[in-house]
Amino acid sequence: MDNGLIMDQIKDKEMEAGRIVTLIGAKLAKEGLGFIFWGPAKKCEECRLKNSCTNLEVGRRYTVEKVREEMKHECSIHEDGVCVVEVAEPSIMVAIDATYAFKNSKFAFEDRGCKESGCELFDSCHPPGLREGDSCTILDVIGDAPSECKEGWILKVVAVCREGAK
């Protein structure tokens, strides 16, 4: 099958808002699976499908929304090949300054410079998938942070979506 036909297959349906069509390992292709795209492997450089597999943004979180089971493609990395899936960036839980924690408000994500990697809140304050300066919208205010910030910040946990997500 030629690459043009594969690209036509990938683009054949109108996508729901925010969904991206891509290829992932067939064993990983399960609805609801969450992952972070870390970029292509070295072997991908020679593959004719590389543009279909590497069309995600490096360092971002994705969730498989739909598996299109009609076809598998051979792959030198994934033993059972790859298949077509629709992915989207999920909402991300993040601890932010309580002053800005209002549903539907927008803010630019900022790393407060905290180096307390052993802190219970560290992953909430530095969530994988968000980068310094990312524009976000607060979908919901979950509540107070589960523990006190070691640097004295008053924090709320919020669910956000990144603006401009592919």
Secondary structure as a PSIPRED ss2 file (coil, helix, strand):
# PSIPRED VFORMAT (PSIPRED V4.0)

   1 M C   1.000  0.000  0.000
   2 D C   1.000  0.000  0.000
   3 N H   0.000  1.000  0.000
   4 G H   0.000  1.000  0.000
   5 L H   0.000  1.000  0.000
   6 I H   0.000  1.000  0.000
   7 M H   0.000  1.000  0.000
   8 D H   0.000  1.000  0.000
   9 Q H   0.000  1.000  0.000
  10 I H   0.000  1.000  0.000
  11 K C   1.000  0.000  0.000
  12 D C   1.000  0.000  0.000
  13 K C   1.000  0.000  0.000
  14 E C   1.000  0.000  0.000
  15 M C   1.000  0.000  0.000
  16 E C   1.000  0.000  0.000
  17 A C   1.000  0.000  0.000
  18 G C   1.000  0.000  0.000
  19 R C   1.000  0.000  0.000
  20 I E   0.000  0.000  1.000
  21 V E   0.000  0.000  1.000
  22 T E   0.000  0.000  1.000
  23 L E   0.000  0.000  1.000
  24 I E   0.000  0.000  1.000
  25 G E   0.000  0.000  1.000
  26 A H   0.000  1.000  0.000
  27 K H   0.000  1.000  0.000
  28 L H   0.000  1.000  0.000
  29 A C   1.000  0.000  0.000
  30 K C   1.000  0.000  0.000
  31 E C   1.000  0.000  0.000
  32 G C   1.000  0.000  0.000
  33 L C   1.000  0.000  0.000
  34 G E   0.000  0.000  1.000
  35 F E   0.000  0.000  1.000
  36 I E   0.000  0.000  1.000
  37 F C   1.000  0.000  0.000
  38 W C   1.000  0.000  0.000
  39 G C   1.000  0.000  0.000
  40 P C   1.000  0.000  0.000
  41 A C   1.000  0.000  0.000
  42 K H   0.000  1.000  0.000
  43 K H   0.000  1.000  0.000
  44 C H   0.000  1.000  0.000
  45 E H   0.000  1.000  0.000
  46 E H   0.000  1.000  0.000
  47 C C   1.000  0.000  0.000
  48 R C   1.000  0.000  0.000
  49 L C   1.000  0.000  0.000
  50 K H   0.000  1.000  0.000
  51 N H   0.000  1.000  0.000
  52 S H   0.000  1.000  0.000
  53 C H   0.000  1.000  0.000
  54 T C   1.000  0.000  0.000
  55 N C   1.000  0.000  0.000
  56 L C   1.000  0.000  0.000
  57 E C   1.000  0.000  0.000
  58 V C   1.000  0.000  0.000
  59 G C   1.000  0.000  0.000
  60 R C   1.000  0.000  0.000
  61 R E   0.000  0.000  1.000
  62 Y E   0.000  0.000  1.000
  63 T E   0.000  0.000  1.000
  64 V E   0.000  0.000  1.000
  65 E E   0.000  0.000  1.000
  66 K E   0.000  0.000  1.000
  67 V E   0.000  0.000  1.000
  68 R E   0.000  0.000  1.000
  69 E E   0.000  0.000  1.000
  70 E E   0.000  0.000  1.000
  71 M E   0.000  0.000  1.000
  72 K E   0.000  0.000  1.000
  73 H E   0.000  0.000  1.000
  74 E C   1.000  0.000  0.000
  75 C C   1.000  0.000  0.000
  76 S C   1.000  0.000  0.000
  77 I C   1.000  0.000  0.000
  78 H C   1.000  0.000  0.000
  79 E C   1.000  0.000  0.000
  80 D C   1.000  0.000  0.000
  81 G C   1.000  0.000  0.000
  82 V E   0.000  0.000  1.000
  83 C E   0.000  0.000  1.000
  84 V E   0.000  0.000  1.000
  85 V E   0.000  0.000  1.000
  86 E E   0.000  0.000  1.000
  87 V E   0.000  0.000  1.000
  88 A E   0.000  0.000  1.000
  89 E C   1.000  0.000  0.000
  90 P C   1.000  0.000  0.000
  91 S C   1.000  0.000  0.000
  92 I E   0.000  0.000  1.000
  93 M E   0.000  0.000  1.000
  94 V E   0.000  0.000  1.000
  95 A E   0.000  0.000  1.000
  96 I E   0.000  0.000  1.000
  97 D E   0.000  0.000  1.000
  98 A H   0.000  1.000  0.000
  99 T H   0.000  1.000  0.000
 100 Y H   0.000  1.000  0.000
 101 A C   1.000  0.000  0.000
 102 F C   1.000  0.000  0.000
 103 K C   1.000  0.000  0.000
 104 N C   1.000  0.000  0.000
 105 S C   1.000  0.000  0.000
 106 K E   0.000  0.000  1.000
 107 F E   0.000  0.000  1.000
 108 A E   0.000  0.000  1.000
 109 F C   1.000  0.000  0.000
 110 E C   1.000  0.000  0.000
 111 D C   1.000  0.000  0.000
 112 R C   1.000  0.000  0.000
 113 G C   1.000  0.000  0.000
 114 C C   1.000  0.000  0.000
 115 K C   1.000  0.000  0.000
 116 E C   1.000  0.000  0.000
 117 S C   1.000  0.000  0.000
 118 G C   1.000  0.000  0.000
 119 C C   1.000  0.000  0.000
 120 E C   1.000  0.000  0.000
 121 L C   1.000  0.000  0.000
 122 F H   0.000  1.000  0.000
 123 D H   0.000  1.000  0.000
 124 S H   0.000  1.000  0.000
 125 C H   0.000  1.000  0.000
 126 H C   1.000  0.000  0.000
 127 P C   1.000  0.000  0.000
 128 P C   1.000  0.000  0.000
 129 G C   1.000  0.000  0.000
 130 L C   1.000  0.000  0.000
 131 R C   1.000  0.000  0.000
 132 E C   1.000  0.000  0.000
 133 G C   1.000  0.000  0.000
 134 D C   1.000  0.000  0.000
 135 S E   0.000  0.000  1.000
 136 C E   0.000  0.000  1.000
 137 T E   0.000  0.000  1.000
 138 I E   0.000  0.000  1.000
 139 L E   0.000  0.000  1.000
 140 D E   0.000  0.000  1.000
 141 V E   0.000  0.000  1.000
 142 I E   0.000  0.000  1.000
 143 G E   0.000  0.000  1.000
 144 D E   0.000  0.000  1.000
 145 A C   1.000  0.000  0.000
 146 P C   1.000  0.000  0.000
 147 S C   1.000  0.000  0.000
 148 E C   1.000  0.000  0.000
 149 C C   1.000  0.000  0.000
 150 K C   1.000  0.000  0.000
 151 E C   1.000  0.000  0.000
 152 G C   1.000  0.000  0.000
 153 W C   1.000  0.000  0.000
 154 I C   1.000  0.000  0.000
 155 L E   0.000  0.000  1.000
 156 K E   0.000  0.000  1.000
 157 V E   0.000  0.000  1.000
 158 V E   0.000  0.000  1.000
 159 A E   0.000  0.000  1.000
 160 V E   0.000  0.000  1.000
 161 C E   0.000  0.000  1.000
 162 R E   0.000  0.000  1.000
 163 E C   1.000  0.000  0.000
 164 G C   1.000  0.000  0.000
 165 A C   1.000  0.000  0.000
 166 K C   1.000  0.000  0.000
